[in-house]
Amino acid sequence: MSDRLQELAVFVRAAESGSFSKAGRELGLSQPSVSRIIGELESRLGVKLLLRTTRRITVTDAGALFLIRARDVLADIEDAEDAARGIDSLRGTLRITMPIVYGTRHIIPRLPKFLRVHPLLRVELSVADERHNLVVEGTDVAVRLGPLDDSGFGARRLATLPRFLVAAPSYLAERGIPKTPADLASHDCIFGPGLFGRTTWSFTRNGAETSVDVQGRITTDSGPGVFASVLAGLGIAMTSPVMAGPEVASGALVPLLKSYKLAPVDVYAVFPAGPRPSTKVRALVDFLAEELR
């Protein structure tokens, strides 16, 4: 039975990652061993599960059906083991992906409290604003800001962040302080990743909505790039109080148009394994939901 469970684990990671070598590295096996295990599995089942090319592994129709059931079997076994040990004895590795600024300021500082309760857990962090393929990367939980892609992933909303505009005192001294959203059309605005990169900014005030097309010379693909640019006096940026709180409190950044409201952005935990995450994933998501609330 243990050999069959290894077959399932190897097959699932090879199918998800599209690579025998990547699956082998994650599972502590050589690439030839992964190839042999998959070959033996296919021979025993009498069907082709994976198609090999020189560039990538793809899943056959039979392999896609088998993948769904194999994931369920492995999840059931993990849940059974966790139930036997108890919630305080969770073990294994949690692979977490998160955006840079929000992750480093509001997720990572909370992890010590979580890991003290679960001392047998290990965490692998991917901190990046670029959205990678969560299945290929073997991610257990991804923290996402803004609307979610349409997918079969499971998700849970963790928090809702208000947004507002900021600029450095040096920029405002040179260019003036905008009094209305329309004034932004004559300012340099800074565009970042996701919702923070849109070039039309919409505001509400007293129930009325106002939209303005903005422009600027700075576009960056990361949250730290936005912060460095706005602190350098390169323009006006959109941010959130939980991200820019220290800079606003110190006077390094000045909030703008405070009587006008930008639409908030939701924070989600996304689990690629589907709507039924593992026990350790549920434990982390429950913890973050309570902490961030």
C-alpha positions as CSV (number, residue, x, y, z in Angstrom):
1,M,0.0,0.0,0.0
2,S,2.8,2.4,0.8
3,D,4.2,2.0,-2.8
4,R,0.8,2.8,-4.2
5,L,0.6,6.0,-2.0
6,Q,4.0,7.0,-3.3
7,E,2.7,6.4,-6.8
8,L,-0.2,8.7,-6.2
9,A,2.0,11.4,-4.6
10,V,4.5,11.3,-7.5
11,F,1.8,11.3,-10.1
12,V,0.0,14.3,-8.6
13,R,3.1,16.5,-8.4
14,A,4.3,15.4,-11.9
15,A,0.9,16.2,-13.4
16,E,0.6,19.5,-11.5
17,S,4.1,20.8,-12.2
18,G,4.4,19.4,-15.7
19,S,7.9,18.2,-14.9
20,F,9.4,14.9,-13.7
21,S,12.5,16.7,-12.4
22,K,10.5,19.3,-10.4
23,A,8.4,16.6,-8.9
24,G,11.5,14.7,-8.0
25,R,13.2,17.6,-6.3
26,E,10.1,18.3,-4.2
27,L,9.7,14.6,-3.2
28,G,13.4,13.8,-2.7
29,L,13.6,11.5,-5.8
30,S,15.7,11.5,-8.9
31,Q,14.2,12.2,-12.3
32,P,14.7,8.6,-13.5
33,S,12.9,7.4,-10.3
34,V,9.9,9.6,-11.0
35,S,9.8,8.4,-14.6
36,R,10.0,4.7,-13.5
37,I,7.2,5.2,-10.9
38,I,4.9,6.8,-13.4
39,G,5.7,4.1,-15.9
40,E,4.9,1.3,-13.4
41,L,1.6,3.1,-12.5
42,E,0.5,3.4,-16.1
43,S,1.5,-0.3,-16.8
44,R,-0.5,-1.5,-13.8
45,L,-3.6,0.6,-14.8
46,G,-3.2,-0.2,-18.5
47,V,-3.8,3.5,-19.5
48,K,-1.6,6.4,-20.4
49,L,-1.8,9.1,-17.8
50,L,0.8,11.6,-18.9
51,L,2.2,12.5,-22.3
52,R,5.9,13.2,-22.4
53,T,7.5,15.7,-24.7
54,T,11.0,17.2,-24.7
55,R,9.6,20.4,-23.2
56,R,6.7,19.5,-20.9
57,I,4.5,16.8,-19.4
58,T,0.8,17.0,-20.2
59,V,-2.1,15.1,-18.7
60,T,-4.3,12.8,-20.8
61,D,-8.1,12.6,-20.4
62,A,-7.7,9.5,-18.3
63,G,-4.9,11.2,-16.3
64,A,-7.2,14.2,-15.6
65,L,-9.8,11.9,-14.1
66,F,-7.2,10.0,-12.1
67,L,-5.7,13.2,-10.9
68,I,-9.0,14.3,-9.3
69,R,-9.4,11.0,-7.4
70,A,-5.7,10.8,-6.5
71,R,-5.8,14.3,-4.9
72,D,-8.9,13.2,-2.9
73,V,-7.2,10.1,-1.6
74,L,-4.1,11.9,-0.5
75,A,-6.2,14.6,1.2
76,D,-8.2,12.0,3.0
77,I,-5.1,10.3,4.3
78,E,-3.6,13.6,5.4
79,D,-6.8,14.5,7.2
80,A,-7.0,11.1,8.9
81,E,-3.4,11.5,10.1
82,D,-4.0,15.0,11.4
83,A,-7.2,13.9,13.1
84,A,-5.4,11.1,14.9
85,R,-2.6,13.4,16.0
86,G,-4.8,16.3,16.9
87,I,-4.8,19.9,15.7
88,D,-1.9,20.8,17.9
89,S,0.3,18.2,16.2
90,L,0.1,19.4,12.6
91,R,3.3,18.7,10.6
92,G,4.7,18.9,7.2
93,T,5.4,21.9,5.0
94,L,3.1,24.8,4.1
95,R,3.9,26.6,0.9
96,I,2.6,30.2,1.1
97,T,2.6,32.9,-1.6
98,M,1.9,36.5,-0.8
99,P,2.3,40.0,-2.3
100,I,5.5,41.8,-1.1
101,V,4.3,44.8,0.9
102,Y,1.1,43.3,2.4
103,G,2.9,40.0,3.0
104,T,6.0,41.5,4.7
105,R,4.0,44.0,6.8
106,H,0.9,42.0,7.7
107,I,1.3,38.3,7.1
108,I,4.9,37.4,8.0
109,P,4.9,39.3,11.3
110,R,1.9,37.1,12.5
111,L,3.5,33.8,11.6
112,P,5.5,33.4,14.8
113,K,2.3,33.2,16.8
114,F,0.9,30.6,14.4
115,L,4.1,28.5,14.4
116,R,4.3,28.5,18.2
117,V,1.0,26.7,18.3
118,H,2.2,24.3,15.5
119,P,5.9,23.6,16.2
120,L,6.1,20.7,13.8
121,L,5.1,22.7,10.8
122,R,7.6,24.2,8.3
123,V,6.8,27.2,6.1
124,E,8.1,28.0,2.6
125,L,7.4,31.6,1.6
126,S,7.2,33.0,-1.9
127,V,7.0,36.7,-1.6
128,A,6.3,38.4,-5.0
129,D,3.7,40.7,-6.6
130,E,3.8,38.7,-9.9
131,R,1.0,36.0,-9.9
132,H,2.6,32.7,-10.7
133,N,0.8,29.4,-11.5
134,L,-0.1,28.2,-8.1
135,V,-0.6,24.6,-9.1
136,V,2.7,24.3,-10.9
137,E,4.5,25.9,-8.0
138,G,2.9,23.5,-5.5
139,T,1.4,26.4,-3.5
140,D,-0.8,25.4,-0.5
141,V,-2.1,28.9,0.2
142,A,-1.9,32.2,-1.7
143,V,-2.8,35.6,-0.3
144,R,-4.3,37.7,-3.0
145,L,-5.4,41.3,-3.2
146,G,-8.4,42.3,-5.4
147,P,-10.7,40.3,-7.7
148,L,-9.9,36.6,-8.1
149,D,-9.4,34.8,-11.4
150,D,-12.2,32.5,-12.4
151,S,-10.9,29.1,-11.5
152,G,-11.7,25.9,-9.5
153,F,-9.6,27.1,-6.6
154,G,-11.1,27.5,-3.1
155,A,-11.0,30.9,-1.5
156,R,-11.9,32.7,1.7
157,R,-12.0,36.5,2.2
158,L,-9.7,37.5,5.0
159,A,-10.1,41.3,5.2
160,T,-11.1,44.4,3.3
161,L,-8.7,47.2,2.9
162,P,-9.7,50.8,2.3
163,R,-7.5,52.7,-0.2
164,F,-6.4,56.3,-0.4
165,L,-3.9,58.6,-2.2
166,V,-0.5,59.7,-0.9
167,A,2.4,61.9,-2.0
168,A,5.7,63.0,-0.6
169,P,5.9,66.6,0.8
170,S,8.7,67.3,-1.7
171,Y,6.3,66.5,-4.6
172,L,3.5,68.5,-3.2
173,A,5.7,71.5,-2.6
174,E,6.7,71.5,-6.2
175,R,3.4,70.5,-7.9
176,G,0.7,71.7,-5.5
177,I,-1.9,69.8,-3.6
178,P,-4.9,68.4,-5.6
179,K,-8.2,69.6,-4.1
180,T,-10.6,67.5,-6.2
181,P,-10.2,64.3,-8.3
182,A,-10.3,66.4,-11.5
183,D,-7.0,68.0,-10.4
184,L,-5.3,64.7,-10.7
185,A,-5.4,64.9,-14.5
186,S,-2.6,67.5,-14.3
187,H,-0.4,65.5,-11.8
188,D,2.1,62.6,-12.2
189,C,0.5,59.4,-10.8
190,I,2.4,56.2,-10.0
191,F,1.0,52.9,-11.3
192,G,1.7,49.6,-9.5
193,P,0.6,46.0,-9.7
194,G,-3.0,44.8,-9.8
195,L,-5.8,47.3,-8.8
196,F,-3.1,49.8,-7.9
197,G,-2.1,50.0,-11.6
198,R,-5.3,51.2,-13.2
199,T,-5.2,54.5,-15.1
200,T,-8.8,55.5,-14.3
201,W,-9.4,56.3,-10.7
202,S,-12.9,56.4,-9.4
203,F,-14.1,58.2,-6.2
204,T,-17.3,58.6,-4.3
205,R,-18.4,61.5,-2.2
206,N,-21.9,62.0,-0.7
207,G,-23.1,59.1,-2.8
208,A,-21.9,60.6,-6.1
209,E,-19.2,58.9,-8.1
210,T,-16.4,60.7,-10.0
211,S,-13.9,59.1,-12.3
212,V,-10.8,60.7,-13.7
213,D,-8.2,59.4,-16.2
214,V,-4.8,59.8,-14.7
215,Q,-1.3,59.7,-16.2
216,G,2.3,59.5,-15.0
217,R,5.8,58.6,-16.0
218,I,6.3,55.8,-13.4
219,T,4.9,52.3,-13.7
220,T,6.3,49.4,-11.6
221,D,5.4,45.8,-11.1
222,S,5.9,45.7,-7.3
223,G,4.6,47.3,-4.2
224,P,8.1,48.3,-3.0
225,G,8.6,50.0,-6.3
226,V,5.5,52.1,-5.7
227,F,6.7,53.0,-2.2
228,A,10.2,53.9,-3.3
229,S,8.8,56.1,-6.2
230,V,6.3,58.0,-4.1
231,L,8.8,58.5,-1.3
232,A,11.3,59.9,-3.8
233,G,8.7,62.5,-4.8
234,L,8.0,61.1,-8.2
235,G,4.2,61.4,-8.0
236,I,1.0,60.5,-6.4
237,A,0.3,56.8,-5.5
238,M,-2.7,54.8,-4.4
239,T,-2.2,52.7,-1.3
240,S,-3.9,51.4,1.9
241,P,-3.6,52.6,5.5
242,V,-2.4,49.2,6.7
243,M,0.4,49.4,4.1
244,A,1.4,53.0,4.4
245,G,0.5,53.7,8.0
246,P,4.1,54.1,9.3
247,E,5.0,56.6,6.5
248,V,1.9,58.6,7.0
249,A,2.4,58.7,10.8
250,S,6.0,59.9,10.4
251,G,5.1,62.6,7.8
252,A,7.1,61.0,5.0
253,L,3.8,60.6,3.1
254,V,0.8,63.0,3.1
255,P,-2.7,61.6,2.5
256,L,-4.7,63.4,-0.2
257,L,-8.4,64.0,-1.1
258,K,-9.5,62.6,2.3
259,S,-13.1,63.5,1.7
260,Y,-13.3,61.4,-1.4
261,K,-13.4,57.6,-1.1
262,L,-11.8,55.0,-3.3
263,A,-13.3,51.5,-3.6
264,P,-11.7,49.2,-1.1
265,V,-9.8,46.1,-2.0
266,D,-10.5,42.6,-0.6
267,V,-7.8,40.3,0.7
268,Y,-8.3,36.6,0.0
269,A,-6.7,33.3,1.0
270,V,-6.7,31.1,-2.1
271,F,-6.1,27.3,-1.9
272,P,-5.4,25.6,-5.3
273,A,-6.4,22.2,-4.0
274,G,-10.0,23.3,-4.3
275,P,-12.8,24.1,-1.9
276,R,-11.7,21.4,0.5
277,P,-8.2,22.3,1.7
278,S,-6.0,20.2,4.0
279,T,-6.2,20.4,7.8
280,K,-3.0,22.5,8.0
281,V,-4.2,24.9,5.3
282,R,-7.5,25.3,7.1
283,A,-5.6,26.0,10.4
284,L,-3.6,28.7,8.8
285,V,-6.5,30.4,7.0
286,D,-8.6,30.3,10.2
287,F,-5.8,31.9,12.1
288,L,-5.2,34.6,9.5
289,A,-9.0,35.4,9.3
290,E,-9.1,35.9,13.0
291,E,-5.9,37.9,13.1
292,L,-6.7,40.2,10.2
293,R,-10.3,40.8,11.2
